[in-house]
Amino acid sequence: MKNLLTVLILFIASLNAVAQDILLEAESFDNPGGWVVDPQFVEQMGSPYLNAHGMGKPVKNASTAVEFKKSGTYHIWVRTMNWVPGEWEAPGRFQLKVGETVLDTVLGTRSGWGWQYAGEAKINKKQATHIELQDLTGFNGRCDAIYFSTKKDTPPSSTKKLAAWRQEITAQPNAPEEVKSYDLVVVGGGLAGCAAAIAGAEQGLKVALIHDRPVLGGNASEEIRVHTLGIYGNFERILKKIDTEHYPNGSADAKLDQEKRDKNVKSYDNIDLFLNWRAYDALSEENSVKYVDARQTFTGERKRFTAPYFVDSTGDGWIGFWAGAEFSYGRESVDTYGEHWEEHGELWSPKEADNAVMGSSVLWGSKDTDSPQSFPEVPWAMPVSKDYSEVNGEWQWEFSRNDLSQIDDAEEIRDHMLRAIYGSFSSAKKDEVNENRKLEWVSYLVGKRESRRLVGDHIFTFNNAKEGTEFPDGVVIETRAVDVHYQTVLEDENNPDFISEALFYRGPQYYIPYRSLYSKNIKNLFMAGRNFSCSHAGLGGPRVMLTTGQMGAAVGYAASLCKKYEVMPREIYTGYLQEYLDLIEEQKYEKIPTSKK
């Protein structure tokens, strides 16, 4: 078996030295087949998992080989879930094949993440045992892990107990054993993170860029396919290395810009790129981040990253959250910053603060073919889609609800959108005009607009945009209208709850100050992206990706001056502002030879 060590197959003896236990992490399978590794919800459910994202057609088997140390009969549990429980067959059904035997139990049929007993199998230690996941539906079956034991003791289910059990059974040390040191650690490889890494690298910083996907770009990537909006501001030279053409959202043309972006970021000698690495912790001491810990999403390998300066471009503000940075979530009351817009009232800014935020989108599309195309019945999707009928989904396909957190409930939000998509397409297929139409692409990644917003020395508000406030440290420039989304079901309960609309306020050119790009209380933490320091309404304009890319470039240059003078981000504003602004002006035209030959 070529990948035995990285598969995280671990053996432990019980107290009586009789039981033999093996934990097999599904994301570490030698061959995932048609299943995809889904790490989006690690903080909520505990681990990356394999997802059978086949858009209604069963995917190819995932497979791996396991070497057992002891022959015998093993009880087998699979950590999985029924993602749409109800009075229908579970949509994500699959079976487990052990050796030449397909176990009878159909998996993915129990509500909520937990261990489902799959059965038992006889194992011969003399040869490696072949394990396969057999998808039965193509509708997002999920497998987190497989547990083999000679004793019939179900593993713990609660997230906290499961994490402790996993650490015990894998004999992992509390801290990563490998430590890597940099001048600047950037977490999150969307446009903001890419721009921060490039700007810092061009000024001579040794940069680590940590990103939990196989490709860069975040919402602009070929995996989510949102085109980049906004203007280049002061950073056209950098942003043109990583932006997109203005193709329709969801277009396969995103792959062309993906190649450009990845190639350009990888061309810098002093950017160490960690793709498929997901940060899972950060420690602060004396109000400074000391390190960020990250885990490889396939193998589980862990590393610790230390640096004098960090950039949180995770979107959800995870580094700031773990480090204890002040943050906000939801809509402020209309009186907090005086952000009222009389024409739209409560839709724009509520009388009382609430947890409403702009929602997440899952883009999708279909295509016409030369022959009839079938699509399965999806009764489990119809309670969401109802009688809505559509063959493509653009930015308006968005879901947010006050009782759901875009962070803690992200998997439920993504799944709600999948039900909306499959149900709406199923309804469209009943029209003979769509007889030859088939699903071409459905993202399984949530494209988020808003969640945590880290608090800086200045909170950028709607009024700053509306009035075009000119700050002495205005480093990001934008002309795009402020647009805040809301769910159309709020206007009419008969509207689908997964379709949004936008409120546009068109005003003058506006500026975002540098003081909104570093943490108020964590001294060495920058932030760039939608988690910058702003109000809910203030986020409406600058949340698009060229604007957030400007933020990234701005903090990358600021970090270089921090290193030069051995100071913290705030001190760039208080002591070195003119030099900082001059640097930004100079870099517009320079072509700095730091790329690989």
N, C-alpha and C positions, 0 to 999 in steps of 0.2 A: 504493500500500500504506500503510494508516493507521498501521502500527506498526513501520515499518522500523527505526528506531533502537533500539527496545527489544527487538527480536527477537534481537539479538546475532548478526547475520549479518556476518561479518568477512572482509575480503579481504586477502590478503598475497601478495607476489610472491616467488618462489623466488630463489635466488642468481643463477640465470642469466636471471632476468626473463622466464621462459617460462611456468612453472606458475601456475595460478590456483587458490587454495584458498578454500573457504567452509566455516565451521563454523556449523551451525544448531542451537541449543539447543532441544530439544523442548519444555521447559516454557514457552518463550516464543512458542509458536505463537499466531497471531492468534485462532484459534478451536479450543479443545481438544476440541470436540464432546462425546462421552461419556467421554473419557479424563479422569482426575483427575491433578493435580499432586501428586506424592508426595515430600516433602522429608525424610522421617524418617531416612534413612540416609546423609545427605551426608557425614558424617565417615568412613564406611566405604567407600562406593563413589564418592564424589567430586562428586556433583551431585544436585539434584532431578531427577525424571524423570516422564514421562507413564506412567500405569498404566491399562490397559483393564479396569477393575473392573466387569464386567457381570454377575456372579453366574451365569455360564453362558450369557448372551445377548450376542452381539457388540454392542459399543457403536458409537455414531455416529462417523464419521471425524473425526479431528483434522486441521486444515488451516491452511495459511499460504501466503504468497506471497513469493518471493525474486527480487530484481533482481540479475542477473549482469552483471559488467562486461566479460565476454569470451564470445563465442560459441565453441562447440566441443563435443567429446565429453568428458564428465566421468565419472570413476570415483566410485562412491558406496559409502560404508561407513555402517553404522548401529551405534551402541553399544547393545547389548541383552544379553539373557541368556535361557537356558532355565532357568526356576526349579525345574523338577522333571525333571532328566535321568534317563533309564531306558529300558526296553524298551517304550515307548509313544510315541505322537505327543506332542510338546511341548505343554503346555496353553496357553501364551501365544503362539500363533502370530499373525503379522500380516504384511502386505505394504506396500510403499511405492509410492505413485502419484506419478509425476513428469510434470507436464503432463497429457496425456491417456493416458499409458501406465502400466499397472500392471506393475512389474518382476516377473519370474518368481520370483525368490528368495523363499522363505518364511522370514521372520525370526523370531528368538526361539527358535532350535533348537539353539544351542550352549551348553554348560555354562559357567556363570560369566560375570560381566560382562566384555565384550570387544567388539571391533569385528568385525562380520560383514559380509562383502562382499555388497552388494545387487545389483551389476551396473553398467551404464553407461547414460548417457542423453545425447542430443544437446540442447544448450541454445542458444536464440537470445536474445542479449542485448537485442534490440529490445523485448521485452515481458517482464513479470514472469512467472516460472515458478511454477505452482501446485503445492504439495506436500501430499500427504495420507497419513495413516497409516490403513490399513484393517485393523481388528481382525477376526480370523477365528473367535474362540472365546468371547469374553466372560470368559475365565479369566486375567485379570491379565497380559496381555502388557505388556512394558516397553520404552520407548524413551527413552534418555538424550539422544542427540545424533545428528545426521546430518552427515557430512563429504563434501564434494564436492571433487575435485581432478582436474586435467588430467594428473597423474602418478599412477601406480598404486603409491603408497607408503602402506602401512597405518600409521595413527597408533599411538602407544604405548599399551600396555594396562595396565601396572602403575600403581597409583594415584598413586604419587609422580611418576613420569615423566609421566603424563597431566596432572597438575596443573600441572607446569612447562610442558608443551607448550600447554596451554590458555591459560596466562597469556601465553606468547609469541605465540601466534597471535591472541589478542585484543588484544595490546598494552596490557594493563592495567598501570597503575602498581602498585608494591608496596603502597602504602597507599591507602585511600579518599581521594578529594579533598575530600569534604564532611565537615566536623566539626561536630557539634552538642553543645552543652554544657547540662548540667542540674544540679539539686541532687541528684537521686537517679535512678539508672538501674536499672530492674527488668527482669530478663530471665526470661521465662516467664510466660505469661498464664493459668495455671490459677488455682484459687481463691486459692492463697497469693499469687501475683503480683498478682492483681486487688486483694486486700485490702491488700497493701503499698502499691500505688499510690494507692488511695483514702485510706488513713490518712495517708500523706505529703502528698497533695494537700490534704486538709482542714486540715492544719497549715501550709499556705502554701508547701510545697515545689513547685518546678517539676520534674515527673516525666516520664521517658520509660518507657513500657511496651512492651517488644519481645516479639512473639509470632509463632511461625512458622506459624500457621494463620489462616484467614479469620475465625474466630470465637473468642471467649474461653471459658475454662472448663476446658481440659485434659480430664481424664477425665470431667468433668461436662458437657462440651459435647454438642451434638446429633450430633457426629461419632463419639463414643465411648459416651455415654449411660450413665454410672454415676451413680446417685443419691448425694446428699451425706449422709454419716453423721457421727456425733459430736454434740457440743453446741456452743452458741454461746459459752459462757464469758463473757468480759468484752466481747465484740465483736458482740453480737446485731444492733445497729443497722446495722453495716457488712455483716455476713455475710448478712443477709436481702436485701440488694441483689443478691447474686450466687449464692445457693444454689439447690437444686432441691426440688421436692416429692418425697415418697417413692414415686415410681412404680416399677414393676419395672425392674430394669436392662435396658437395651436398648429401652425404650419410646420411641415416637415423640413422646411428650409432652415429651421433652427440648427440643423446639423452642420450647415456650412459655417455659421458663425461660431459654433462650438469648436470646430477644428482650429479656427483662427485664434480664439480666446485661449484654449489650452496650449497651443503652440507658443503664443507670445508670453504667457506667464512662465512656462517651462524654460524659456530661453534665458532667464536670469540665473547666473551662477550662484548668486547669494540669496536666492529664494529656495528653501527646502520645502517641497510640496508634499503634504501628507493627505493623499486622497483616500477615501474610505476609512478615515479616522474620525471618531466622534468624541468630542470632549464630554466628560461625565462629572468633573469636579474641578473646583478652584478653591484655593485657600488664600485668605488675606490675613496679614498680621500688621498691626499698627496702621490700619487703613490703607494697606498696599497689597496688591496681588503678589503672592510669592511664586505660585506655580499653577499650571493647568494640567490636569491629568486627562489623557485621551486613550481610547481603546480602538483597535482595528476591528471593523465591523464584521469581517469574515472569520478571522482567526482568534479573536479575543486578546491578542497581544496588547500590552499596555506600555505607555511611555509617559514620563513626566517632563513638562516643558517649563523651564525657568527663563526669566528675562527681567530687565528693569522696567519694561513697558509692555502693555497688552492692549489689543484692540478687540472689542466685542462687536463683531459683525454677524452674530448668530441669528439676528432677526427677533428671536424670543428673549434676548438679553440674558442668556444663561450664565455667562461669565460674571456679569454684574450681580445677578441674583445669588449665585453661589458665594460670591465674595462679600455680600452684604451691602451692595450699592442701593441707594434709594431708587425707587421706581414707581411708576403709576400704571394703572390699567383701567380701561373703560372711559366713559365720558364724564368730564367735569360738569358741575352745575353751571348754568348760564352766567351766574354771578361770580364764579371763581376768577375768570379772566375777562368778563364782559364780552363774550364772543357771540352774542345774539345775532340772529338774522331773522328779522320779523316775518318775512315772507314764508319761511319754512318752520318757524317755531320749534316744537319739540323734536321734529325730525333732525334738526340741525344741532340744537343745544338744549338739554333738558333743564327743567326747573330744579330737579334734584339729581345729584350725581348717580350714575348707574354703571352696570358692567357691560353695556352695549359697546361693541367695537365693529369695525368693518370686517367682513367675513373672509373666508377662504374659498378659493375657486379650484375646481378640477376641470381642466379643459379636455375637449374630446372632439372627434370628427368621424365621419363616415364617407364612403365613396360609392359612386355608381359603377357597376360592373356590366359585363355582357351577358350574364346569365342569372337566373333566380338564386337568391341567397336566403337560407333559413336563419332563424334566430329563435332560441328557446323561449318557452313561456317563463315569465319571471313573476309569479304571484307575490313573492316576498318584496318586490320592488314597488308594486302598484299602490300600496298605502301612502307612499311618498309622492310618486309621480302623478297618481290619479289619472285624469284624462289628458294630461299634457302630452303633446306629441312634437318631437323635434328630431333632426338628423345631425345636428352639429351644436357644439356648446362653446360660446365665446366668454368674454369677461363677466357678462351678466349672470353666468352660472356660479352662484356664490351663496354661501350659507353662514349665517350667524344667528345666534339666539341668546338672549340675556342670561339664561340659566346654564349655558354651556361656555366653558373657557376655551379659547382658541389654543391654549397650551395643554391644560389637563384633559380636555375632552377632544383632542385633535383627531384621534382615531374614529370616534363616533361621528365627528363632523365629516371626515373623509368618506366614511361608509354611507352616511346620509346622501352625499353627493353621488356616490356610485349607484345607489338605489334610484336616485332621480334620473341618472343617465340611462341605465339599463331599462327602466320602466318607460321613459319617454321614447326611447328608440324602439322598444317593443310595440308601443302604440303606433308609432310612425310606420312600422313594418306592416301593419294591418291595412294600410292604404296601398292599393295596387300600384300607384305611381312609384313606390319604394320597393317593389318586389325584387329588383336587382341590386339593392343597396346593402352594403355590409359595413360593420364597424371597422374602421381603419386604425384608429388609435384612441386610447383612453389613458390618461395619466393616472397612476396610482399614488402620486405625490400631491400633497396639499400645497397649493400656492397661496401663502398667507399674505394678508395686507397689514394686519395690526395685531399686536398683543402687548407685551411689556414695553414700556418706554422708560429708559433710564433717565434719571434726573441730573442735569448738569448745572453749571453756574447760571445759565440762562435757559428758561423754558420758552421755546419758540411757539407762538400762538397764532391763531387766525388773524388777529389784529395786526401782528407784525407783517403778515402777507398782504392784508387788505390795505394797509397804509404804506407799504413799501419802505418800512423802517430801515434807514441806512446806519448800520452798526460800524464802529471803528474797526471791528474784527470780522466784518462780513466776508467770509471766504467762499461761500457757496452762493451762486446766483441762479435764480429761476424765473421764468416768465409764464410757466404753465398755470392754468387755472387751478384754484383750490377745488378739489372734488371729493366729496364725502359720500360714501355709499350707504344705502339702507335697504332692508328687505321689503319688497313690494307688498308682502302680506300684511305689513303694518298699515298700509293704506286701504287694503281690501282683503278681508279674510278669505275670499274665494281665490285669490292669487296663489300660485305655488310658493312654498316657503323657501325655495332654492333659487329664486330669481331676484336680482337686485336692480336698483336704479341709482343714478348718481345725481347729486346736487352740485352744480358748477357755479363758482363765484369767480368772475373774471375781473382781475384788478391789475395793478401796475407790476413792473418787475420787482422782485423782492429778494431779500438776502438772509442767509442763515449765519449767525455768528459762530466763530470758533468756540465760544464758551458753551455752546450747545453740543459740543462734540467730545467733551471729557466729563467724567463723573464728578459730581459735587462732593462726594465723601470718600471715594476710593482714589487715592492720590495719583496712581500710575495707570489708570484705566481710561483709554479712549473708547468712544463708541461711534460707529458709522453704519448707516442703514436705517431701516424703519424703527429701530430701537434707540434712535437719538433722542435728545431732550426736547420734548415738544408736548403740546396738549393734543387731545383727540382731534379737534378741528384743525389745529396747526399741522398735523400730519397729512391732511388731505392733499396738499399740493406736492410737497417734497418727498413723498413716499415712493415716487417712481424711480427707475433704476439709474438713469443718467444722473439724476440729482443725488441719489445715495452714493453713486460712484464718485461724484465730486467730494462728498464727505470723506470717503475713503482716502482719496488722494491728499486731501487737506490734512488728515491726521497722520498719514505716512510722512509727509514733510515736517509736520510738527514734531514727530518722534525723533527725526534726525537732529533737530535742534536741541531737543531734550538731552540726547546723548552728548552732543557737542559741548553743552554747558553743564551737564550732570544735574539737571533740574527736572521738576515734575511738570506735567502738562499745563497746570494753571499758571506757572511762572513764565511760560511763553507769552501769555497775554499780559501779565503784569510787568515783565522785564525785557522781552525780546520781540515785541509785536512788530515793530517796523522791519526788523531783519526777516521775520517770518513772512510778512507780506511781500517783501522784496524777493525772497526765495520763490514764492509762488509765481510772481511775475516773471522771473528769470527762466523758470522751468518750462514756460510755454513754448520756447523756441529751441531749447537745448536738445540735442540728441546725445544722450549720455551713453558711452560705450561700455555698458556693463553686461551685455548679452553674450551668450555662449557663441563660440565661433563655429 
